[in-house]
């Protein structure tokens, strides 16, 4: 088992060794794909409206959030092949979020806690936030963070420890976003 964990850590280190330019480009791509995806769900006449006006539309904000969550999850898995699953969770009920609290909350299921995932999450967060601020979207101008990535081991999930306890919640259990579940018709 220890050999598998060492291999996962080493494999992740190799994939995580992305330079600043790669992370900046990845953040730009993630934001552009999420914006494009969210706008594609709008009526064609609304697709050219400025972000500040679209920010008033809860359907657009939720579509952008969902698309950004999915894009970030895919990128994390690409960079860290040992990630077993990615879940999202929302801010606690009762928090005034105005459609969204402007933070992506992710739980990453891993065989063991890895510093590389923490490092990638921090760097990606910083670059995505810079990109969103450059867009001039006022929602993010005073933000200090956009992504919260918490690692959870399968043992923590089984025993309901730490963030693994969230999986036992009756009201706000995390929702799986990777691997995506394909529905059969």
VENFEN-V698455 format. One record per run of one state. SS is the DSSP state (h for helix, s for strand, l for the rest). FROM is the first residue (numbers start at 0). LEN is the number of residues. If there is no record, write none. Layout:
# VENFEN-V698455
ss={SS,SS}
from={FROM,FROM}
len={LEN,LEN}
This chain:
# VENFEN-V698455
ss={l,h,l,h,l,h,l,h,l,h,l,s,l,s,l,h,l,h,l,s,h,l,h,l,s,l}
from={0,1,16,19,40,43,46,50,54,57,79,84,88,103,110,114,134,137,140,146,153,159,161,168,174,178}
len={1,15,3,21,3,3,4,4,3,22,5,4,15,7,4,20,3,3,6,7,6,2,7,6,4,7}
